[in-house]
Amino acid sequence: MIFRFGIAPLLLMVAQAAIAASSFTPLGALSGDNDSWARGVSPDGTIVVGTSRDGFAVHRGFQWTPSAGMTPVFTDILANTVDQEAFDVSLDGKIVGSSVQAGPPSEVRAFLRVSITEILPHRAGTLFSVASTISADGTRIGGSSAGAVYWPGNASPVFLGGTNSAGVQGVSADGAFFAGGQTDNPAPKAFRWKVSPSITQLDLGDLSGGQAGDLALSISDDGATVVGWGTASDGNAEAFRWDLAGGMVGIGRLPAHTYSEAHAVASDGGTIVGCSAPTISCLSSNAFIWDARNGIRDLKTELEQVYGLSLTGWTLRGATDLSSNGLTIVGAGVNPAGLREAWVAKLNDEESDGLPDGNDNCIEKPNGPTIPDLGGNIQFDTDIDDYGNMCDCDFNESSGCDIQDFNLFLVDFQAAADSGIGSDMNGDGSVGIQDYNLFLEGFQEGKPGPSSFHSVP
């Protein structure tokens, strides 16, 4: 028997980042205001932007960080400005949004906020422009100005396409892809635009079995996945997920609901958030979270039952954005005092592998998109029992790890190959000393896991 010892058997598979607990944080409102709602969050989840409003319905854009709390976006108020809203923020803190100028002439201006507020130029012939989204690298801004446009920094807008009602709602991390649509007759239409080597517009189609009418609201970091709403067979909106392979697919609504919209998608296209309602709008809705494995779930219920948070007295009306890794979610809700308030929720990821603990088949061992196993696999599960190989020592499916499992492991260890039972626990294509170390941990515990898909014995 040949023992193939690794140089650092187990250390290669231990996440080095500190453990951060799940949390739900109400963000309050700007001084003198009485309600707020979050619009966007930076790709790393550290900056939240949105809108705060006073009793006279005057809007002010805000930014929020854990250290500074909520502060106004505008510290240099533009002349004749009567309303401002902040919609999105880049990784380096650039903020985009819109402002209403009382005039004359009266107009809606798109803005970019870095250290000062810069007004972005209109397209010729219009006095209405909105900057809705900014790429993670801060180089391109998407929005509307007599059609769907993007601004390369603060330069003149580049026309992407569509009618005057068209606009961009989402942008990929590098600014190569945009998603949005147009809302005029005969029916709203969802598009994805690619800007290099030349501008191309792709019609995303309609929901399978549904009716015409759809709109794209966000796009993944790599531009491969688009989300939004389409018109289902009952004539009402249903949240969708689109990619080239599967086309536009509805992801459902919460129980007893007749309407849903998908507002944001994580970088890998795997986690989606939005709103679902019993009426035909999201004004009286519930925030949802979705992934392919678990389907659509009520977000408040998920935070309370899966992550152990207390949201007593809260109704989460909608989730509007999430960080690239899907672990930070922002939105708006009705607080215990009955007022609308912005919030941010952070999901625990114990081993920092890019998967929230509530959707992880191996909670204490890294096997996610940020830190995959040694073979580069994500959620590797040879025997498809909802325990990832990294923490699955139960080879005979007895719900425990004992001498019988050791004997099965020993056969594969001697052959240096997995016989199909999952003995290649680190996913590197062979069975060696690192797999033995992983097995030994589970053997000492006497059980596999933990996995979010199994209750703790």
C-alpha positions as CSV (number, residue, x, y, z in Angstrom):
1,M,0.0,0.0,0.0
2,I,1.4,3.4,-1.0
3,F,0.6,6.4,1.2
4,R,0.6,9.6,-0.6
5,F,1.0,12.3,2.0
6,G,0.2,15.9,1.1
7,I,2.4,18.7,2.3
8,A,-0.4,20.4,4.2
9,P,-3.2,17.8,4.4
10,L,-6.1,19.7,6.0
11,L,-5.0,23.3,6.1
12,L,-5.6,23.7,2.4
13,M,-9.3,23.1,3.0
14,V,-9.8,25.4,6.0
15,A,-11.2,28.9,5.3
16,Q,-9.0,31.6,6.8
17,A,-11.6,34.3,7.0
18,A,-13.3,35.2,10.3
19,I,-16.8,34.0,11.0
20,A,-19.5,36.7,10.7
21,A,-23.0,36.2,12.2
22,S,-26.2,36.8,10.3
23,S,-27.8,40.2,11.0
24,F,-30.8,42.4,10.1
25,T,-30.3,46.1,10.4
26,P,-32.9,48.9,10.0
27,L,-31.3,51.9,8.4
28,G,-33.5,54.7,9.7
29,A,-34.1,57.9,7.7
30,L,-32.2,61.2,7.2
31,S,-32.6,63.8,9.8
32,G,-36.1,65.4,9.6
33,D,-37.5,62.6,7.4
34,N,-39.9,59.8,8.3
35,D,-39.4,57.0,5.8
36,S,-36.8,55.5,3.6
37,W,-36.1,52.7,1.2
38,A,-32.9,51.1,-0.1
39,R,-32.3,51.0,-3.8
40,G,-28.9,49.5,-4.2
41,V,-25.9,48.0,-2.5
42,S,-22.2,48.0,-3.5
43,P,-20.8,44.7,-4.9
44,D,-19.0,44.0,-1.7
45,G,-22.1,44.7,0.5
46,T,-20.5,47.6,2.4
47,I,-22.4,50.7,1.0
48,V,-26.2,51.0,0.7
49,V,-27.9,53.8,-1.3
50,G,-31.5,54.8,-1.5
51,T,-34.1,57.4,-0.9
52,S,-35.3,59.2,2.3
53,R,-38.5,61.2,2.3
54,D,-40.1,63.8,4.6
55,G,-43.8,64.4,5.4
56,F,-44.1,66.7,2.3
57,A,-43.0,63.9,0.0
58,V,-39.6,65.5,-0.8
59,H,-37.1,62.9,-1.7
60,R,-33.4,62.9,-0.8
61,G,-30.8,60.4,-1.8
62,F,-28.8,58.7,0.9
63,Q,-25.8,56.5,1.4
64,W,-25.3,54.3,4.4
65,T,-22.3,52.5,5.8
66,P,-21.9,50.6,9.1
67,S,-19.4,53.1,10.4
68,A,-21.1,56.4,9.3
69,G,-24.7,55.4,9.3
70,M,-27.1,57.2,6.9
71,T,-25.9,60.5,5.3
72,P,-27.1,62.6,2.4
73,V,-25.7,61.9,-1.0
74,F,-26.0,65.6,-1.9
75,T,-23.7,67.8,0.2
76,D,-23.6,70.3,-2.6
77,I,-27.3,70.8,-3.4
78,L,-27.7,71.7,-7.1
79,A,-29.6,74.9,-7.9
80,N,-33.4,74.6,-8.1
81,T,-33.3,70.9,-7.1
82,V,-36.6,69.8,-5.5
83,D,-36.0,66.0,-5.5
84,Q,-33.1,63.6,-5.5
85,E,-32.9,59.8,-5.5
86,A,-29.8,57.5,-5.4
87,F,-30.2,54.2,-7.3
88,D,-26.9,52.4,-7.3
89,V,-23.3,52.4,-6.1
90,S,-20.0,51.0,-7.5
91,L,-17.3,49.1,-5.6
92,D,-15.3,52.2,-5.2
93,G,-18.2,54.3,-3.9
94,K,-19.4,56.1,-7.1
95,I,-23.2,56.8,-6.7
96,V,-25.7,57.4,-9.5
97,G,-29.3,58.6,-9.5
98,S,-31.5,61.4,-10.6
99,S,-32.6,64.8,-9.6
100,V,-35.6,67.0,-10.5
101,Q,-34.8,70.6,-11.3
102,A,-37.7,73.0,-10.8
103,G,-36.5,75.1,-13.8
104,P,-36.9,77.0,-15.8
105,P,-36.7,74.8,-17.7
106,S,-38.1,71.9,-15.6
107,E,-36.1,68.8,-16.2
108,V,-35.0,65.4,-14.7
109,R,-31.2,65.1,-14.6
110,A,-29.0,62.0,-14.2
111,F,-26.1,62.5,-11.8
112,L,-22.8,60.8,-10.9
113,R,-21.6,61.5,-7.4
114,V,-17.9,60.9,-6.6
115,S,-16.4,63.7,-4.4
116,I,-18.7,66.2,-6.0
117,T,-22.1,65.9,-7.8
118,E,-21.7,65.9,-11.6
119,I,-24.7,66.2,-13.9
120,L,-24.6,63.8,-16.8
121,P,-25.4,65.2,-20.2
122,H,-28.8,64.5,-21.9
123,R,-29.2,63.1,-25.4
124,A,-30.1,65.8,-27.9
125,G,-33.7,66.7,-27.8
126,T,-34.7,65.6,-24.3
127,L,-34.7,67.2,-20.8
128,F,-35.3,63.8,-19.1
129,S,-32.4,61.5,-18.1
130,V,-32.1,59.0,-15.3
131,A,-28.9,57.1,-14.2
132,S,-30.2,53.8,-12.8
133,T,-27.2,51.6,-12.5
134,I,-23.3,51.7,-12.5
135,S,-20.8,48.9,-13.3
136,A,-18.9,47.4,-10.4
137,D,-15.7,49.0,-11.7
138,G,-17.4,52.4,-11.9
139,T,-16.6,52.9,-15.6
140,R,-20.0,52.8,-17.2
141,I,-23.4,54.1,-16.1
142,G,-26.7,52.7,-17.5
143,G,-30.0,54.6,-17.7
144,S,-32.4,56.4,-19.9
145,S,-32.3,59.6,-22.0
146,A,-34.7,59.4,-25.0
147,G,-34.0,55.7,-25.1
148,A,-31.7,53.2,-23.4
149,V,-28.2,54.7,-23.0
150,Y,-25.0,54.3,-21.1
151,W,-22.5,57.0,-20.1
152,P,-18.8,56.3,-20.2
153,G,-18.0,58.0,-16.9
154,N,-19.4,61.6,-17.2
155,A,-19.0,61.8,-21.0
156,S,-21.9,62.1,-23.5
157,P,-24.4,59.2,-23.5
158,V,-24.1,56.3,-26.0
159,F,-27.5,55.3,-27.4
160,L,-28.2,51.5,-27.0
161,G,-31.6,51.3,-28.6
162,G,-35.3,51.3,-28.0
163,T,-38.0,54.0,-28.1
164,N,-38.2,57.0,-25.8
165,S,-39.6,54.7,-23.1
166,A,-36.6,52.4,-23.1
167,G,-34.1,52.3,-20.3
168,V,-31.2,50.4,-18.8
169,Q,-31.9,48.8,-15.3
170,G,-28.8,46.6,-14.8
171,V,-25.1,46.4,-16.0
172,S,-22.5,43.7,-15.8
173,A,-19.5,44.2,-13.6
174,D,-17.2,45.3,-16.4
175,G,-19.8,47.3,-18.3
176,A,-19.9,45.0,-21.3
177,F,-23.6,44.0,-21.0
178,F,-26.7,46.0,-20.1
179,A,-30.2,44.8,-19.3
180,G,-33.5,46.7,-19.4
181,G,-36.3,47.2,-21.9
182,Q,-39.0,49.5,-23.1
183,T,-42.4,50.0,-21.7
184,D,-44.6,51.4,-24.4
185,N,-47.2,49.6,-26.6
186,P,-48.0,47.1,-27.8
187,A,-46.3,45.5,-24.7
188,P,-43.3,46.0,-22.5
189,K,-40.2,44.3,-23.9
190,A,-37.0,43.0,-22.2
191,F,-33.6,43.4,-23.8
192,R,-30.0,42.6,-23.2
193,W,-27.4,44.8,-24.9
194,K,-23.8,43.9,-25.6
195,V,-21.6,46.9,-26.4
196,S,-18.4,45.4,-27.7
197,P,-17.1,45.1,-30.5
198,S,-20.3,46.8,-31.6
199,I,-23.7,47.5,-29.9
200,T,-26.1,44.5,-30.3
201,Q,-29.6,44.3,-28.9
202,L,-31.0,40.9,-27.9
203,D,-34.8,40.4,-27.4
204,L,-35.2,38.1,-24.4
205,G,-38.5,36.7,-25.6
206,D,-41.5,35.9,-23.4
207,L,-42.3,33.4,-20.6
208,S,-42.9,29.9,-21.9
209,G,-46.7,29.5,-22.1
210,G,-47.2,33.1,-21.1
211,Q,-48.2,36.3,-22.8
212,A,-46.4,39.2,-24.4
213,G,-45.0,41.8,-22.0
214,D,-41.8,41.6,-19.9
215,L,-39.1,43.8,-18.5
216,A,-35.5,43.1,-17.4
217,L,-34.5,44.6,-14.1
218,S,-31.0,43.3,-13.3
219,I,-28.1,41.3,-14.8
220,S,-25.4,39.2,-13.3
221,D,-21.8,40.3,-13.0
222,D,-20.7,38.3,-16.0
223,G,-23.7,39.3,-18.1
224,A,-24.9,35.7,-18.5
225,T,-28.1,35.8,-16.4
226,V,-30.9,38.4,-16.6
227,V,-33.9,38.7,-14.2
228,G,-37.1,40.7,-14.2
229,W,-40.7,40.1,-14.8
230,G,-42.7,38.5,-17.6
231,T,-46.4,38.1,-18.2
232,A,-47.6,34.6,-17.2
233,S,-50.6,32.7,-18.7
234,D,-53.0,34.3,-16.2
235,G,-52.0,37.8,-17.5
236,N,-50.2,38.9,-14.4
237,A,-46.5,39.4,-13.8
238,E,-44.2,36.6,-12.8
239,A,-40.5,36.9,-11.8
240,F,-38.2,35.4,-14.4
241,R,-34.7,34.2,-14.8
242,W,-33.1,34.2,-18.3
243,D,-29.9,32.8,-19.8
244,L,-28.9,31.8,-23.3
245,A,-29.3,28.0,-22.6
246,G,-32.8,28.1,-21.0
247,G,-34.3,31.3,-22.2
248,M,-36.9,33.1,-20.0
249,V,-38.2,30.9,-17.2
250,G,-40.6,31.9,-14.6
251,I,-39.5,31.3,-11.0
252,G,-42.9,31.6,-9.4
253,R,-44.7,33.6,-6.8
254,L,-45.2,33.1,-3.1
255,P,-48.2,31.0,-2.0
256,A,-51.6,32.7,-2.7
257,H,-49.9,35.5,-4.6
258,T,-50.7,36.5,-8.2
259,Y,-47.8,38.9,-9.0
260,S,-44.0,38.8,-8.6
261,E,-40.9,40.7,-9.9
262,A,-37.2,39.7,-9.7
263,H,-35.1,42.8,-8.8
264,A,-31.6,41.5,-8.4
265,V,-29.3,38.5,-9.1
266,A,-26.1,37.4,-7.5
267,S,-22.9,37.2,-9.6
268,D,-23.2,33.5,-10.3
269,G,-26.9,33.7,-11.3
270,G,-27.8,31.4,-8.5
271,T,-29.6,33.7,-6.0
272,I,-32.4,36.0,-6.9
273,V,-34.4,38.5,-4.7
274,G,-37.5,40.5,-5.4
275,C,-41.1,41.0,-4.4
276,S,-44.3,38.9,-4.5
277,A,-47.8,40.2,-4.0
278,P,-51.5,39.1,-3.8
279,T,-52.4,42.1,-6.0
280,I,-51.1,43.3,-9.3
281,S,-48.3,45.4,-8.0
282,C,-45.5,45.4,-5.4
283,L,-47.0,48.1,-3.2
284,S,-48.4,45.6,-0.7
285,S,-45.9,42.8,-1.3
286,N,-43.5,40.5,0.5
287,A,-39.8,40.2,-0.2
288,F,-38.7,36.9,-1.6
289,I,-35.4,35.0,-2.1
290,W,-35.0,32.3,-4.7
291,D,-32.5,29.7,-5.7
292,A,-32.8,26.7,-8.0
293,R,-32.6,24.1,-5.3
294,N,-35.1,25.6,-2.8
295,G,-37.3,27.7,-5.1
296,I,-39.0,30.9,-4.0
297,R,-39.4,31.6,-0.3
298,D,-40.6,34.4,1.9
299,L,-37.5,36.4,2.9
300,K,-38.7,37.3,6.4
301,T,-39.5,33.6,7.1
302,E,-36.1,32.6,5.8
303,L,-34.2,35.1,8.0
304,E,-36.2,34.0,11.1
305,Q,-36.3,30.3,10.6
306,V,-33.1,29.5,8.8
307,Y,-30.8,32.2,10.2
308,G,-32.3,32.7,13.6
309,L,-33.0,36.4,13.4
310,S,-35.8,38.3,15.1
311,L,-38.0,40.5,12.8
312,T,-40.9,40.9,15.2
313,G,-43.3,43.6,14.0
314,W,-41.6,43.9,10.6
315,T,-43.1,43.3,7.1
316,L,-40.5,43.1,4.4
317,R,-42.2,44.7,1.4
318,G,-39.4,44.0,-1.2
319,A,-35.8,43.1,-1.7
320,T,-34.3,45.5,-4.2
321,D,-30.6,44.5,-4.5
322,L,-28.0,42.1,-3.3
323,S,-24.2,42.0,-3.2
324,S,-22.2,40.0,-5.8
325,N,-21.9,37.0,-3.5
326,G,-25.6,37.1,-2.6
327,L,-24.8,37.4,1.2
328,T,-26.0,41.0,1.6
329,I,-29.6,41.9,0.7
330,V,-31.2,45.4,0.9
331,G,-34.8,46.6,0.5
332,A,-37.7,48.3,2.2
333,G,-40.3,47.2,4.7
334,V,-42.9,48.4,7.2
335,N,-41.3,48.7,10.6
336,P,-43.0,48.1,14.0
337,A,-44.1,51.7,14.1
338,G,-45.9,51.3,10.8
339,L,-43.5,53.4,8.8
340,R,-41.6,52.4,5.7
341,E,-37.9,51.9,6.4
342,A,-34.8,50.8,4.5
343,W,-33.0,47.7,5.8
344,V,-30.0,45.5,5.1
345,A,-29.7,41.8,5.9
346,K,-26.5,39.9,6.0
347,L,-26.5,36.1,5.7
348,N,-23.9,34.1,7.6
349,D,-21.3,32.2,5.6
350,E,-19.3,30.4,8.3
351,E,-16.4,29.1,6.0
352,S,-16.5,32.2,3.7
353,D,-16.9,30.0,0.6
354,G,-19.5,32.3,-1.0
355,L,-22.6,30.3,-0.1
356,P,-24.9,31.4,2.8
357,D,-25.2,28.8,5.5
358,G,-28.9,28.4,4.7
359,N,-28.1,27.1,1.3
360,D,-24.9,25.0,1.8
361,N,-24.6,21.3,1.8
362,C,-21.4,21.5,3.9
363,I,-21.6,24.4,6.3
364,E,-18.2,24.1,8.0
365,K,-16.0,23.1,5.1
366,P,-15.4,25.4,2.0
367,N,-17.0,24.0,-1.2
368,G,-18.6,27.1,-2.7
369,P,-18.0,29.5,-5.5
370,T,-15.5,31.7,-3.6
371,I,-13.5,28.7,-2.1
372,P,-14.2,25.5,-4.0
373,D,-12.8,22.1,-3.1
374,L,-9.3,21.1,-4.3
375,G,-10.8,19.9,-7.6
376,G,-12.5,23.2,-8.2
377,N,-15.9,21.7,-7.6
378,I,-18.8,23.6,-6.0
379,Q,-21.1,21.7,-3.7
380,F,-19.6,18.3,-4.9
381,D,-21.9,15.5,-3.8
382,T,-21.1,12.2,-5.3
383,D,-24.0,10.2,-3.8
384,I,-26.5,13.0,-4.1
385,D,-27.6,12.8,-0.4
386,D,-27.5,16.5,0.3
387,Y,-24.2,16.2,2.2
388,G,-21.2,17.6,0.3
389,N,-18.3,15.2,-0.1
390,M,-16.2,17.5,2.1
391,C,-18.2,16.6,5.2
392,D,-19.9,13.3,4.2
393,C,-18.3,10.3,6.0
394,D,-21.5,8.3,5.8
395,F,-20.7,6.0,2.8
396,N,-23.3,3.4,3.5
397,E,-26.1,5.9,4.0
398,S,-26.8,4.8,7.6
399,S,-27.0,8.4,8.9
400,G,-23.9,7.9,11.0
401,C,-20.1,7.4,10.5
402,D,-18.7,4.2,12.0
403,I,-16.4,1.3,11.4
404,Q,-18.4,0.1,8.4
405,D,-17.8,3.4,6.7
406,F,-14.1,3.2,7.6
407,N,-13.9,-0.2,6.0
408,L,-15.5,1.1,2.8
409,F,-13.1,4.1,2.8
410,L,-10.1,1.9,3.3
411,V,-10.8,-0.1,0.2
412,D,-10.9,3.1,-1.9
413,F,-7.9,4.5,0.0
414,Q,-5.8,1.4,-1.0
415,A,-6.9,1.8,-4.6
416,A,-6.4,5.5,-4.5
417,A,-9.7,6.0,-6.3
418,D,-13.3,6.7,-5.5
419,S,-15.5,3.7,-6.2
420,G,-18.6,6.0,-6.3
421,I,-19.3,6.3,-2.6
422,G,-17.8,9.8,-2.2
423,S,-14.5,8.8,-0.7
424,D,-12.8,11.5,-2.8
425,M,-13.9,14.0,-0.1
426,N,-11.7,16.9,-1.3
427,G,-12.7,16.5,-4.9
428,D,-9.2,16.3,-6.4
429,G,-9.8,13.1,-8.4
430,S,-8.1,10.6,-6.1
431,V,-8.3,9.2,-2.6
432,G,-5.4,10.1,-0.3
433,I,-4.3,11.3,3.0
434,Q,-6.3,14.6,2.8
435,D,-9.4,12.6,2.3
436,Y,-8.5,10.4,5.3
437,N,-8.1,13.5,7.4
438,L,-11.6,14.7,6.4
439,F,-13.1,11.3,7.0
440,L,-11.5,11.1,10.4
441,E,-13.1,14.4,11.5
442,G,-16.5,13.0,10.6
443,F,-15.7,9.7,12.2
444,Q,-14.9,11.3,15.5
445,E,-18.2,13.2,15.4
446,G,-20.0,10.1,14.4
447,K,-22.1,11.8,11.8
448,P,-21.9,13.7,8.4
449,G,-22.4,17.4,8.0
450,P,-23.6,19.8,9.0
451,S,-25.7,20.5,6.0
452,S,-28.4,23.1,5.7
453,F,-30.5,20.5,3.9
454,H,-30.6,18.2,6.9
455,S,-31.8,18.9,10.4
456,V,-29.2,18.6,13.2
457,P,-29.6,15.2,14.9
